[in-house]
Amino acid sequence: MGTVLTPTAHAKLVLHAAKHPSQSVFGLLLGTGNEAIDVVPVTHNFLALSSVFEAAIEQTNLYAATQSSQLRIIGAYVANANLEDTELSPLAAHLALAAAGGVDAPVVLVIDNAKILDGEKSLGLLPFKQQNGAWKPAQGVVTLKGDVFKTLQLIRKALETNCQSLVYDFDNHLDNAALDWLKNGQITQALQLKA
């Protein structure tokens, strides 16, 4: 079974990666079953800071619970600092597994920077799942809920108008506690206005 992304989830993860093109980014997928309804950007300075990740995961779980009794962390996404790197690092795999603790089969979406806006052949997202204790490229595809062309067009417009600057992750929140890293309401609102 593949992973389904809502347009909002897809746009936020692309914009998070675009905001930090020379750094590795990591975020969490929120959803139910195999559908990622939203994402929560966690970091763009991806080091093994376990206490920071634990705090981000705990806050994300609390946030998800306030949104819906069914909403939970179902996996993660990562964009590597090297634009040509589409491998899942051991650190990203470990963090994703820790974050999605109660999920039977969490997914990690690795962003393929070269293909991220090429909607004709793929969404530029490579799914990985655990198989026999090892993370392997997953069977099935990542699909986008709704109109793929319209969503990709919206993301392109958002990039042209520098909307990625409105995406905040937990790192940004640690620098400025007023920044809304969980909901990212400004970017959600900006994407709706451009639709």
C-alpha positions as YAML, in Angstrom:
chain: A
units: angstrom
residues:
- id: 1
  name: MET
  ca: [0.00, 0.00, 0.00]
- id: 2
  name: GLY
  ca: [1.40, 3.40, -0.97]
- id: 3
  name: THR
  ca: [1.43, 6.65, 0.94]
- id: 4
  name: VAL
  ca: [-1.11, 9.37, 0.18]
- id: 5
  name: LEU
  ca: [-0.24, 13.04, 0.77]
- id: 6
  name: THR
  ca: [-2.67, 15.90, 0.99]
- id: 7
  name: PRO
  ca: [-1.71, 19.00, -1.03]
- id: 8
  name: THR
  ca: [-0.96, 20.89, 2.21]
- id: 9
  name: ALA
  ca: [1.40, 18.17, 3.47]
- id: 10
  name: HIS
  ca: [3.20, 17.98, 0.12]
- id: 11
  name: ALA
  ca: [3.57, 21.76, -0.18]
- id: 12
  name: LYS
  ca: [4.89, 22.18, 3.36]
- id: 13
  name: LEU
  ca: [7.56, 19.51, 3.01]
- id: 14
  name: VAL
  ca: [8.72, 20.89, -0.35]
- id: 15
  name: LEU
  ca: [8.84, 24.44, 1.01]
- id: 16
  name: HIS
  ca: [10.70, 23.30, 4.13]
- id: 17
  name: ALA
  ca: [13.38, 21.70, 1.96]
- id: 18
  name: ALA
  ca: [13.47, 24.75, -0.35]
- id: 19
  name: LYS
  ca: [14.01, 27.11, 2.57]
- id: 20
  name: HIS
  ca: [17.22, 25.26, 3.49]
- id: 21
  name: PRO
  ca: [18.64, 23.99, 0.15]
- id: 22
  name: SER
  ca: [22.17, 23.38, 1.44]
- id: 23
  name: GLN
  ca: [21.15, 21.67, 4.68]
- id: 24
  name: SER
  ca: [19.50, 18.40, 5.58]
- id: 25
  name: VAL
  ca: [15.92, 18.86, 6.73]
- id: 26
  name: PHE
  ca: [13.77, 16.51, 8.76]
- id: 27
  name: GLY
  ca: [10.08, 16.60, 9.52]
- id: 28
  name: LEU
  ca: [7.24, 14.44, 10.73]
- id: 29
  name: LEU
  ca: [4.22, 13.16, 8.80]
- id: 30
  name: LEU
  ca: [0.91, 13.48, 10.64]
- id: 31
  name: GLY
  ca: [-2.02, 11.41, 9.53]
- id: 32
  name: THR
  ca: [-4.12, 8.31, 9.84]
- id: 33
  name: GLY
  ca: [-3.39, 4.96, 8.25]
- id: 34
  name: ASN
  ca: [-1.35, 5.57, 5.11]
- id: 35
  name: GLU
  ca: [-2.55, 9.16, 4.54]
- id: 36
  name: ALA
  ca: [-0.32, 12.07, 5.58]
- id: 37
  name: ILE
  ca: [-2.73, 14.94, 6.24]
- id: 38
  name: ASP
  ca: [-0.12, 17.42, 7.42]
- id: 39
  name: VAL
  ca: [3.58, 17.69, 8.21]
- id: 40
  name: VAL
  ca: [5.48, 19.24, 11.07]
- id: 41
  name: PRO
  ca: [8.92, 20.58, 10.11]
- id: 42
  name: VAL
  ca: [11.40, 19.65, 12.86]
- id: 43
  name: THR
  ca: [14.93, 20.64, 11.89]
- id: 44
  name: HIS
  ca: [17.27, 22.01, 9.27]
- id: 45
  name: ASN
  ca: [20.35, 21.42, 11.37]
- id: 46
  name: PHE
  ca: [20.23, 17.68, 11.58]
- id: 47
  name: LEU
  ca: [22.56, 16.52, 14.28]
- id: 48
  name: ALA
  ca: [22.02, 13.80, 16.83]
- id: 49
  name: LEU
  ca: [20.54, 16.09, 19.47]
- id: 50
  name: SER
  ca: [18.33, 13.54, 21.17]
- id: 51
  name: SER
  ca: [16.85, 15.83, 23.82]
- id: 52
  name: VAL
  ca: [15.84, 18.39, 21.17]
- id: 53
  name: PHE
  ca: [14.22, 15.69, 19.02]
- id: 54
  name: GLU
  ca: [12.49, 14.17, 22.03]
- id: 55
  name: ALA
  ca: [10.99, 17.56, 22.89]
- id: 56
  name: ALA
  ca: [9.90, 18.12, 19.28]
- id: 57
  name: ILE
  ca: [8.32, 14.67, 19.07]
- id: 58
  name: GLU
  ca: [6.50, 15.09, 22.38]
- id: 59
  name: GLN
  ca: [5.16, 18.50, 21.37]
- id: 60
  name: THR
  ca: [4.11, 17.13, 17.97]
- id: 61
  name: ASN
  ca: [2.23, 14.26, 19.63]
- id: 62
  name: LEU
  ca: [0.43, 16.71, 21.94]
- id: 63
  name: TYR
  ca: [-0.42, 18.96, 18.98]
- id: 64
  name: ALA
  ca: [-1.76, 16.02, 16.95]
- id: 65
  name: ALA
  ca: [-3.97, 14.94, 19.85]
- id: 66
  name: THR
  ca: [-5.52, 18.42, 20.04]
- id: 67
  name: GLN
  ca: [-6.32, 18.35, 16.32]
- id: 68
  name: SER
  ca: [-8.02, 14.95, 16.16]
- id: 69
  name: SER
  ca: [-8.21, 11.80, 18.24]
- id: 70
  name: GLN
  ca: [-7.13, 9.82, 15.14]
- id: 71
  name: LEU
  ca: [-4.21, 12.04, 14.07]
- id: 72
  name: ARG
  ca: [-0.73, 10.79, 14.91]
- id: 73
  name: ILE
  ca: [2.83, 10.63, 13.66]
- id: 74
  name: ILE
  ca: [2.86, 8.07, 10.85]
- id: 75
  name: GLY
  ca: [6.39, 8.66, 9.62]
- id: 76
  name: ALA
  ca: [8.87, 11.29, 8.59]
- id: 77
  name: TYR
  ca: [10.40, 13.09, 5.65]
- id: 78
  name: VAL
  ca: [13.99, 14.03, 4.97]
- id: 79
  name: ALA
  ca: [15.88, 16.03, 2.37]
- id: 80
  name: ASN
  ca: [19.61, 15.46, 2.30]
- id: 81
  name: ALA
  ca: [22.10, 18.33, 2.14]
- id: 82
  name: ASN
  ca: [23.67, 16.86, -1.00]
- id: 83
  name: LEU
  ca: [21.09, 17.51, -3.71]
- id: 84
  name: GLU
  ca: [21.93, 14.25, -5.50]
- id: 85
  name: ASP
  ca: [21.68, 12.09, -2.36]
- id: 86
  name: THR
  ca: [18.48, 10.04, -2.21]
- id: 87
  name: GLU
  ca: [19.62, 7.56, 0.43]
- id: 88
  name: LEU
  ca: [18.03, 7.24, 3.84]
- id: 89
  name: SER
  ca: [20.70, 7.93, 6.44]
- id: 90
  name: PRO
  ca: [20.88, 5.75, 9.55]
- id: 91
  name: LEU
  ca: [20.25, 8.85, 11.71]
- id: 92
  name: ALA
  ca: [17.10, 9.81, 9.78]
- id: 93
  name: ALA
  ca: [15.84, 6.21, 9.93]
- id: 94
  name: HIS
  ca: [16.48, 6.04, 13.68]
- id: 95
  name: LEU
  ca: [14.71, 9.36, 14.32]
- id: 96
  name: ALA
  ca: [11.72, 8.37, 12.18]
- id: 97
  name: LEU
  ca: [11.35, 5.08, 14.01]
- id: 98
  name: ALA
  ca: [11.59, 6.80, 17.39]
- id: 99
  name: ALA
  ca: [9.04, 9.44, 16.36]
- id: 100
  name: ALA
  ca: [6.47, 6.99, 15.02]
- id: 101
  name: GLY
  ca: [6.77, 4.70, 18.03]
- id: 102
  name: GLY
  ca: [3.21, 3.39, 18.02]
- id: 103
  name: VAL
  ca: [2.89, 2.89, 14.27]
- id: 104
  name: ASP
  ca: [3.21, -0.62, 12.85]
- id: 105
  name: ALA
  ca: [4.81, 0.38, 9.55]
- id: 106
  name: PRO
  ca: [6.11, 3.95, 9.59]
- id: 107
  name: VAL
  ca: [7.22, 5.45, 6.30]
- id: 108
  name: VAL
  ca: [10.12, 7.80, 5.62]
- id: 109
  name: LEU
  ca: [9.87, 9.93, 2.50]
- id: 110
  name: VAL
  ca: [13.24, 10.94, 1.10]
- id: 111
  name: ILE
  ca: [12.97, 14.01, -1.07]
- id: 112
  name: ASP
  ca: [14.59, 13.59, -4.48]
- id: 113
  name: ASN
  ca: [15.60, 17.19, -5.04]
- id: 114
  name: ALA
  ca: [16.14, 16.68, -8.77]
- id: 115
  name: LYS
  ca: [12.55, 15.48, -9.30]
- id: 116
  name: ILE
  ca: [10.54, 17.25, -6.61]
- id: 117
  name: LEU
  ca: [8.50, 19.40, -9.00]
- id: 118
  name: ASP
  ca: [8.41, 16.95, -11.89]
- id: 119
  name: GLY
  ca: [4.79, 15.89, -11.54]
- id: 120
  name: GLU
  ca: [4.71, 14.06, -14.84]
- id: 121
  name: LYS
  ca: [6.63, 10.98, -13.68]
- id: 122
  name: SER
  ca: [6.74, 11.19, -9.88]
- id: 123
  name: LEU
  ca: [6.35, 13.54, -6.96]
- id: 124
  name: GLY
  ca: [10.07, 13.30, -6.24]
- id: 125
  name: LEU
  ca: [9.46, 11.44, -2.99]
- id: 126
  name: LEU
  ca: [11.05, 8.07, -2.36]
- id: 127
  name: PRO
  ca: [9.30, 5.99, 0.31]
- id: 128
  name: PHE
  ca: [11.29, 3.77, 2.67]
- id: 129
  name: LYS
  ca: [9.86, 1.21, 5.10]
- id: 130
  name: GLN
  ca: [11.35, -1.28, 7.48]
- id: 131
  name: GLN
  ca: [11.58, -4.81, 6.14]
- id: 132
  name: ASN
  ca: [13.10, -7.55, 8.28]
- id: 133
  name: GLY
  ca: [14.74, -4.96, 10.53]
- id: 134
  name: ALA
  ca: [16.33, -2.94, 7.71]
- id: 135
  name: TRP
  ca: [15.06, 0.17, 5.94]
- id: 136
  name: LYS
  ca: [14.46, -0.53, 2.25]
- id: 137
  name: PRO
  ca: [12.86, 1.37, -0.63]
- id: 138
  name: ALA
  ca: [9.16, 0.60, -0.30]
- id: 139
  name: GLN
  ca: [6.94, -1.02, -2.85]
- id: 140
  name: GLY
  ca: [4.11, 1.18, -4.00]
- id: 141
  name: VAL
  ca: [4.16, 4.82, -4.76]
- id: 142
  name: VAL
  ca: [3.50, 8.12, -3.11]
- id: 143
  name: THR
  ca: [0.34, 9.69, -4.46]
- id: 144
  name: LEU
  ca: [-1.08, 13.13, -4.05]
- id: 145
  name: LYS
  ca: [-4.70, 13.54, -3.05]
- id: 146
  name: GLY
  ca: [-6.63, 15.80, -5.38]
- id: 147
  name: ASP
  ca: [-5.41, 17.63, -8.47]
- id: 148
  name: VAL
  ca: [-1.68, 16.97, -8.85]
- id: 149
  name: PHE
  ca: [-1.17, 19.58, -11.59]
- id: 150
  name: LYS
  ca: [-2.91, 22.29, -9.57]
- id: 151
  name: THR
  ca: [-0.93, 21.44, -6.44]
- id: 152
  name: LEU
  ca: [2.43, 21.50, -8.26]
- id: 153
  name: GLN
  ca: [1.46, 24.78, -9.90]
- id: 154
  name: LEU
  ca: [0.62, 26.20, -6.47]
- id: 155
  name: ILE
  ca: [3.97, 25.09, -5.08]
- id: 156
  name: ARG
  ca: [5.84, 26.64, -8.02]
- id: 157
  name: LYS
  ca: [4.03, 29.95, -7.44]
- id: 158
  name: ALA
  ca: [4.80, 29.74, -3.73]
- id: 159
  name: LEU
  ca: [8.50, 29.24, -4.51]
- id: 160
  name: GLU
  ca: [8.49, 32.14, -6.99]
- id: 161
  name: THR
  ca: [7.10, 34.44, -4.29]
- id: 162
  name: ASN
  ca: [9.50, 33.14, -1.62]
- id: 163
  name: CYS
  ca: [6.75, 31.57, 0.52]
- id: 164
  name: GLN
  ca: [9.31, 29.08, 1.82]
- id: 165
  name: SER
  ca: [10.50, 31.86, 4.13]
- id: 166
  name: LEU
  ca: [7.19, 31.44, 6.00]
- id: 167
  name: VAL
  ca: [7.88, 27.80, 6.94]
- id: 168
  name: TYR
  ca: [9.21, 27.41, 10.47]
- id: 169
  name: ASP
  ca: [10.66, 24.31, 12.07]
- id: 170
  name: PHE
  ca: [11.48, 23.46, 15.67]
- id: 171
  name: ASP
  ca: [14.99, 24.91, 15.23]
- id: 172
  name: ASN
  ca: [13.43, 28.26, 14.31]
- id: 173
  name: HIS
  ca: [11.08, 27.99, 17.30]
- id: 174
  name: LEU
  ca: [14.05, 27.47, 19.63]
- id: 175
  name: ASP
  ca: [15.52, 30.74, 18.31]
- id: 176
  name: ASN
  ca: [12.20, 32.59, 18.54]
- id: 177
  name: ALA
  ca: [9.44, 31.01, 20.64]
- id: 178
  name: ALA
  ca: [6.77, 33.12, 18.89]
- id: 179
  name: LEU
  ca: [7.20, 31.21, 15.61]
- id: 180
  name: ASP
  ca: [4.43, 28.69, 14.89]
- id: 181
  name: TRP
  ca: [6.38, 25.57, 13.91]
- id: 182
  name: LEU
  ca: [3.64, 23.05, 14.67]
- id: 183
  name: LYS
  ca: [0.79, 24.44, 12.60]
- id: 184
  name: ASN
  ca: [2.73, 26.81, 10.33]
- id: 185
  name: GLY
  ca: [-0.48, 28.79, 9.96]
- id: 186
  name: GLN
  ca: [1.11, 31.53, 7.84]
- id: 187
  name: ILE
  ca: [2.19, 29.11, 5.14]
- id: 188
  name: THR
  ca: [-1.12, 27.24, 5.24]
- id: 189
  name: GLN
  ca: [-2.94, 30.54, 4.80]
- id: 190
  name: ALA
  ca: [-0.59, 31.69, 2.02]
- id: 191
  name: LEU
  ca: [-1.10, 28.44, 0.12]
- id: 192
  name: GLN
  ca: [-4.89, 28.77, 0.34]
- id: 193
  name: LEU
  ca: [-4.79, 32.35, -0.89]
- id: 194
  name: LYS
  ca: [-2.77, 31.31, -3.94]
- id: 195
  name: ALA
  ca: [-5.05, 28.41, -4.83]
...
